[in-house]
């Protein structure tokens, strides 16, 4: 099986509810001499996935601004893709899966739920 472009995922079926946890790491560009530069290549975030029943790590490109959402804020992935990296061994190969996305954004609430949260309740009339 060849995964040149990765496997495109159905966000709702695969992840269900996603909640933001924290920035896990920044991957930096390597200089020609092998030293690490100050330029960030990508950022990986920890997200809690109800559908997977565990914490998942998702990487997004560094040209997307740093995400600093509230802990447990409900988020969604923009164009998530699962990909692999394989290392040959004497017995075959070891394969690691990883997730990438174009962005992580706050999940938009539906109109009814939003209006119920933002509109004040009418006060009872005094007679």
N, CA, C and O of each residue as an XYZ file, in Angstrom:
508
protein
N       0.853     -1.182      0.000
C       0.000      0.000      0.000
C       0.886      1.228      0.000
O       1.792      1.350      0.825
N       0.629      2.123     -0.911
C       1.434      3.332     -1.029
C       0.646      4.516     -0.501
O      -0.503      4.725     -0.889
N       1.259      5.290      0.383
C       0.570      6.423      1.003
C       1.240      7.741      0.612
O       1.642      8.520      1.476
N       1.355      7.981     -0.682
C       2.042      9.189     -1.149
C       1.411     10.456     -0.593
O       2.122     11.404     -0.259
N       0.083     10.486     -0.488
C      -0.613     11.667      0.010
C      -1.280     11.428      1.356
O      -2.054     12.266      1.818
N      -0.993     10.305      1.988
C      -1.608      9.999      3.267
C      -3.036      9.506      3.088
O      -3.512      9.350      1.963
N      -3.711      9.263      4.194
C      -5.099      8.811      4.196
C      -5.946      9.958      4.723
O      -5.759     10.411      5.852
N      -6.876     10.421      3.902
C      -7.770     11.500      4.315
C      -8.802     10.906      5.269
O      -9.364      9.845      4.999
N      -9.047     11.586      6.377
C      -9.914     11.063      7.431
C     -11.249     11.790      7.496
O     -11.341     12.977      7.184
N     -12.278     11.061      7.904
C     -13.571     11.663      8.219
C     -13.462     12.157      9.661
O     -13.419     11.349     10.588
N     -13.418     13.460      9.855
C     -13.164     14.038     11.187
C     -14.150     13.554     12.235
O     -13.743     13.132     13.318
N     -15.441     13.607     11.929
C     -16.444     13.257     12.937
C     -16.399     11.782     13.313
O     -16.461     11.449     14.497
N     -16.294     10.901     12.338
C     -16.272      9.471     12.624
C     -14.966      9.038     13.290
O     -14.970      8.153     14.146
N     -13.873      9.646     12.908
C     -12.568      9.241     13.431
C     -12.291      9.798     14.820
O     -11.820      9.072     15.696
N     -12.580     11.082     15.032
C     -12.183     11.741     16.273
C     -13.331     12.039     17.222
O     -13.108     12.163     18.427
N     -14.562     12.157     16.713
C     -15.717     12.581     17.500
C     -15.402     13.956     18.087
O     -15.051     14.861     17.331
N     -15.511     14.147     19.391
C     -15.218     15.433     20.019
C     -13.715     15.543     20.272
O     -13.098     14.621     20.806
N     -13.129     16.686     19.881
C     -11.711     16.956     20.137
C     -11.600     18.129     21.103
O     -12.255     19.156     20.927
N     -10.766     17.966     22.122
C     -10.540     19.043     23.087
C      -9.054     19.365     23.132
O      -8.205     18.473     23.146
N      -8.761     20.662     23.155
C      -7.383     21.144     23.146
C      -6.721     20.873     24.490
O      -7.323     21.075     25.545
N      -5.481     20.417     24.438
C      -4.732     20.198     25.665
C      -3.542     21.154     25.740
O      -3.520     22.046     26.589
N      -2.539     20.975     24.849
C      -1.342     21.813     24.943
C      -0.451     21.645     23.721
O      -0.624     20.718     22.929
N       0.496     22.549     23.583
C       1.572     22.403     22.597
C       2.512     21.326     23.105
O       2.978     21.408     24.242
N       2.801     20.324     22.297
C       3.706     19.241     22.700
C       5.149     19.581     22.346
O       6.036     19.492     23.194
N       5.390     19.978     21.070
C       6.766     20.276     20.657
C       6.770     21.125     19.399
O       5.780     21.214     18.673
N       7.918     21.746     19.166
C       8.168     22.465     17.923
C       9.321     21.765     17.220
O      10.356     21.500     17.831
N       9.146     21.466     15.940
C      10.206     20.862     15.140
C      10.904     21.991     14.409
O      10.268     22.787     13.717
N      12.207     22.054     14.566
C      12.980     23.149     13.974
C      13.755     22.677     12.742
O      14.079     21.497     12.610
N      14.042     23.612     11.856
C      14.796     23.341     10.639
C      16.256     23.101     11.007
O      16.803     23.758     11.893
N      16.881     22.147     10.311
C      18.288     21.832     10.564
C      19.162     22.610      9.569
O      18.876     22.638      8.373
N      20.231     23.240     10.076
C      21.172     23.974      9.230
C      22.015     23.000      8.411
O      22.030     21.799      8.680
N      22.708     23.526      7.418
C      23.562     22.692      6.563
C      24.641     21.971      7.353
O      25.038     20.865      6.986
N      25.128     22.589      8.447
C      26.191     21.966      9.251
C      25.637     20.979     10.283
O      26.393     20.434     11.087
N      24.318     20.749     10.262
C      23.717     19.776     11.170
C      23.195     20.353     12.474
O      22.563     19.638     13.251
N      23.446     21.627     12.729
C      22.939     22.249     13.948
C      21.477     22.646     13.756
O      20.998     22.770     12.630
N      20.793     22.839     14.851
C      19.379     23.205     14.807
C      19.257     24.721     14.708
O      19.905     25.453     15.456
N      18.425     25.185     13.784
C      18.226     26.618     13.615
C      17.094     27.108     14.529
O      16.481     26.317     15.246
N      16.831     28.391     14.494
C      15.735     28.986     15.268
C      14.417     28.924     14.498
O      13.356     29.188     15.064
N      14.478     28.575     13.206
C      13.274     28.535     12.372
C      12.431     27.298     12.691
O      12.934     26.175     12.676
N      11.165     27.515     12.975
C      10.251     26.419     13.303
C       9.670     25.858     12.009
O       9.197     26.607     11.155
N       9.710     24.528     11.871
C       9.190     23.841     10.686
C       7.721     23.446     10.871
O       6.908     23.619      9.963
N       7.384     22.911     12.059
C       6.006     22.539     12.375
C       5.830     22.464     13.883
O       6.799     22.353     14.634
N       4.562     22.528     14.313
C       4.228     22.415     15.736
C       3.293     21.228     15.923
O       2.413     20.980     15.099
N       3.493     20.504     17.008
C       2.646     19.359     17.321
C       1.892     19.655     18.605
O       2.475     20.092     19.597
N       0.574     19.407     18.572
C      -0.304     19.681     19.702
C      -0.927     18.393     20.219
O      -1.165     17.457     19.456
N      -1.190     18.353     21.524
C      -1.934     17.262     22.145
C      -3.407     17.633     22.141
O      -3.784     18.724     22.568
N      -4.235     16.715     21.655
C      -5.683     16.892     21.652
C      -6.321     15.651     22.252
O      -5.862     14.534     22.011
N      -7.375     15.841     23.031
C      -8.115     14.706     23.593
C      -9.214     14.330     22.607
O     -10.040     15.163     22.234
N      -9.217     13.057     22.186
C     -10.191     12.579     21.217
C     -11.169     11.624     21.879
O     -10.773     10.573     22.382
N     -12.452     11.990     21.881
C     -13.475     11.111     22.445
C     -13.617      9.853     21.588
O     -13.800      8.759     22.123
N     -13.536      9.997     20.273
C     -13.675      8.868     19.362
C     -12.558      7.845     19.493
O     -12.796      6.646     19.351
N     -11.350      8.302     19.761
C     -10.214      7.396     19.916
C     -10.043      6.959     21.369
O      -9.372      5.963     21.643
N     -10.642      7.690     22.290
C     -10.546      7.335     23.696
C      -9.185      7.601     24.310
O      -8.820      7.002     25.321
N      -8.428      8.516     23.685
C      -7.090      8.817     24.199
C      -6.614     10.164     23.661
O      -7.293     10.818     22.870
N      -5.430     10.553     24.114
C      -4.782     11.770     23.637
C      -4.154     11.462     22.285
O      -3.529     10.416     22.109
N      -4.321     12.374     21.333
C      -3.671     12.224     20.035
C      -2.765     13.422     19.807
O      -2.968     14.483     20.397
N      -1.773     13.250     18.958
C      -0.875     14.338     18.605
C      -1.106     14.683     17.138
O      -1.146     13.802     16.279
N      -1.257     15.972     16.866
C      -1.504     16.450     15.510
C      -0.498     17.551     15.203
O      -0.319     18.478     15.993
N       0.162     17.443     14.040
C       1.137     18.451     13.619
C       0.526     19.371     12.584
O      -0.189     18.935     11.682
N       0.825     20.674     12.734
C       0.383     21.659     11.746
C       1.598     22.491     11.331
O       2.555     22.608     12.096
N       1.570     23.070     10.123
C       2.714     23.845      9.633
C       3.012     25.061     10.511
O       2.121     25.608     11.161
N       4.273     25.471     10.517
C       4.710     26.587     11.354
C       4.202     27.935     10.853
O       4.178     28.901     11.616
N       3.793     28.022      9.576
C       3.292     29.307      9.093
C       1.908     29.631      9.658
O       1.411     30.743      9.479
N       1.286     28.669     10.337
C       0.042     28.910     11.065
C       0.431     29.453     12.443
O       1.295     28.872     13.099
N      -0.180     30.548     12.897
C       0.192     31.126     14.203
C       0.052     30.116     15.353
O      -0.769     29.200     15.295
N       0.859     30.301     16.381
C       0.847     29.452     17.565
C      -0.555     29.395     18.158
O      -1.207     30.428     18.317
N      -1.024     28.181     18.490
C      -2.356     27.992     19.060
C      -2.257     28.024     20.584
O      -1.508     27.255     21.186
N      -3.016     28.914     21.189
C      -3.029     29.047     22.642
C      -4.473     29.081     23.134
O      -4.899     30.029     23.792
N      -5.221     28.022     22.799
C      -6.609     27.928     23.217
C      -6.680     27.566     24.696
O      -5.712     27.069     25.271
N      -7.836     27.821     25.307
C      -8.061     27.399     26.691
C      -7.999     25.884     26.774
O      -8.348     25.187     25.821
N      -7.551     25.374     27.920
C      -7.524     23.938     28.156
C      -8.946     23.395     28.050
O      -9.871     23.973     28.622
N      -9.130     22.310     27.337
C     -10.424     21.649     27.107
C     -11.357     22.416     26.170
O     -12.537     22.080     26.071
N     -10.848     23.439     25.481
C     -11.672     24.123     24.486
C     -11.948     23.133     23.354
O     -11.047     22.408     22.930
N     -13.185     23.099     22.864
C     -13.537     22.176     21.794
C     -13.002     22.726     20.467
O     -13.275     23.868     20.099
N     -12.241     21.893     19.761
C     -11.595     22.297     18.514
C     -11.930     21.312     17.399
O     -12.501     20.248     17.636
N     -11.561     21.692     16.183
C     -11.676     20.774     15.054
C     -10.463     20.940     14.150
O      -9.811     21.984     14.137
N     -10.177     19.889     13.398
C      -9.028     19.877     12.503
C      -9.459     20.281     11.103
O     -10.546     19.920     10.650
N      -8.603     21.032     10.420
C      -8.841     21.408      9.039
C      -8.019     20.477      8.155
O      -6.790     20.469      8.230
N      -8.687     19.702      7.330
C      -8.064     18.763      6.398
C      -7.083     17.792      7.068
O      -5.902     17.782      6.722
N      -7.550     16.978      8.018
C      -6.648     16.024      8.679
C      -6.258     14.874      7.748
O      -7.062     14.406      6.941
N      -5.003     14.430      7.880
C      -4.477     13.329      7.079
C      -3.629     12.450      7.990
O      -2.817     12.951      8.768
N      -3.824     11.127      7.889
C      -2.972     10.176      8.601
C      -1.886      9.724      7.629
O      -2.162      9.460      6.459
N      -0.663      9.638      8.113
C       0.446      9.220      7.264
C       1.334      8.271      8.048
O       1.142      8.073      9.248
N       2.290      7.695      7.375
C       3.168      6.724      8.018
C       4.624      7.014      7.699
O       4.944      7.712      6.738
N       5.491      6.462      8.525
C       6.918      6.405      8.236
C       7.356      4.992      8.612
O       7.045      4.509      9.701
N       8.080      4.330      7.707
C       8.489      2.939      7.930
C      10.000      2.843      7.992
O      10.713      3.519      7.251
N      10.477      1.993      8.887
C      11.909      1.706      9.014
C      12.111      0.212      8.821
O      11.505     -0.597      9.523
N      12.966     -0.155      7.867
C      13.226     -1.571      7.600
C      13.972     -2.197      8.771
O      14.884     -1.599      9.344
N      13.563     -3.410      9.110
C      14.241     -4.187     10.147
C      14.592     -5.546      9.555
O      14.208     -5.847      8.424
N      15.314     -6.365     10.305
C      15.698     -7.697      9.851
C      14.471     -8.573      9.613
O      14.489     -9.451      8.751
N      13.412     -8.335     10.373
C      12.201     -9.152     10.286
C      11.111     -8.536      9.406
O      10.040     -9.128      9.275
N      11.338     -7.409      8.818
C      10.327     -6.746      7.995
C      10.458     -5.243      8.110
O      11.432     -4.659      7.633
N       9.474     -4.612      8.745
C       9.507     -3.161      8.916
C       8.704     -2.764     10.137
O       7.751     -3.440     10.523
N       9.106     -1.659     10.734
C       8.348     -1.044     11.818
C       7.698      0.202     11.244
O       8.363      1.022     10.612
N       6.402      0.344     11.464
C       5.655      1.459     10.896
C       5.083      2.308     12.020
O       4.474      1.789     12.955
N       5.284      3.615     11.924
C       4.705      4.565     12.865
C       3.703      5.435     12.115
O       3.966      5.883     10.999
N       2.549      5.669     12.741
C       1.517      6.533     12.186
C       1.647      7.915     12.787
O       2.043      8.063     13.943
N       1.313      8.931     12.002
C       1.248     10.278     12.552
C       0.145     11.046     11.852
O      -0.253     10.713     10.735
N      -0.348     12.089     12.530
C      -1.447     12.907     12.005
C      -0.956     14.311     11.690
O      -0.208     14.913     12.461
N      -1.391     14.819     10.544
C      -1.102     16.198     10.158
C      -2.417     16.856      9.782
O      -3.370     16.182      9.391
N      -2.464     18.168      9.900
C      -3.644     18.937      9.494
C      -3.177     20.295      9.009
O      -2.073     20.736      9.330
N      -4.029     20.957      8.230
C      -3.702     22.303      7.764
C      -3.812     23.324      8.889
O      -3.117     24.340      8.883
N      -4.703     23.049      9.870
C      -4.894     23.984     10.973
C      -5.736     23.329     12.057
O      -6.380     22.306     11.824
N      -5.726     23.926     13.243
C      -6.602     23.563     14.352
C      -7.382     24.827     14.689
O      -6.795     25.874     14.963
N      -8.712     24.724     14.667
C      -9.549     25.898     14.918
C     -10.572     25.578     15.997
O     -10.913     24.418     16.227
N     -11.061     26.636     16.661
C     -12.131     26.453     17.639
C     -13.377     25.972     16.923
O     -13.694     26.447     15.833
N     -14.082     25.036     17.525
C     -15.304     24.512     16.917
C     -16.410     25.539     17.054
O     -16.604     26.128     18.117
N     -17.125     25.743     15.975
C     -18.238     26.692     15.981
C     -19.446     26.023     16.605
O     -19.741     24.861     16.325
N     -20.146     26.769     17.456
C     -21.346     26.231     18.091
C     -22.536     26.478     17.179
O     -22.514     27.389     16.351
N     -23.566     25.672     17.330
C     -24.773     25.850     16.525
C     -25.511     27.096     16.985
O     -25.318     27.554     18.111
N     -26.348     27.641     16.130
C     -27.078     28.877     16.435
C     -27.904     28.792     17.693
O     -27.876     29.723     18.497
N     -28.652     27.697     17.905
C     -29.514     27.564     19.081
C     -28.686     27.504     20.359
O     -28.999     28.176     21.342
N     -27.639     26.703     20.341
C     -26.816     26.559     21.551
C     -26.129     27.879     21.881
O     -26.022     28.255     23.049
N     -25.669     28.575     20.859
C     -24.974     29.836     21.088
C     -25.925     30.887     21.647
O     -25.580     31.590     22.597
N     -27.128     31.003     21.063
C     -28.049     32.031     21.532
C     -28.517     31.742     22.956
O     -28.772     32.670     23.723
N     -28.631     30.476     23.312
C     -29.052     30.132     24.669
C     -27.986     30.530     25.680
O     -28.300     30.866     26.822
N     -26.720     30.491     25.257
C     -25.634     30.835     26.180
C     -25.427     32.336     26.290
O     -25.030     32.830     27.346
N     -25.691     33.068     25.213
C     -25.343     34.481     25.214
C     -26.496     35.405     25.564
O     -26.273     36.506     26.068
N     -27.725     34.977     25.305
C     -28.857     35.852     25.592
C     -29.266     35.740     27.051
O     -29.408     34.631     27.566
N     -29.459     36.878     27.733
C     -29.887     36.813     29.128
C     -31.324     36.320     29.233
O     -32.132     36.563     28.337
N     -31.638     35.644     30.300
C     -32.997     35.159     30.526
C     -33.860     36.335     30.964
O     -33.402     37.189     31.724
N     -35.110     36.391     30.493
C     -35.979     37.503     30.906
C     -36.291     37.401     32.396
O     -36.485     36.311     32.933
N     -36.335     38.544     33.040
C     -36.647     38.542     34.469
C     -38.155     38.411     34.662
O     -38.923     38.898     33.832
N     -38.591     37.767     35.737
C     -40.036     37.632     35.974
C     -40.663     39.007     36.232
O     -40.057     39.894     36.835
N     -41.896     39.143     35.752
C     -42.608     40.430     35.912
C     -43.159     40.541     37.331
O     -43.663     39.570     37.897
N     -43.052     41.742     37.890
C     -43.606     42.018     39.212
C     -44.945     42.680     39.038
O     -45.068     43.602     38.232
N     -45.949     42.249     39.758
C     -47.277     42.861     39.643
C     -47.704     43.480     40.938
O     -48.797     44.041     41.024
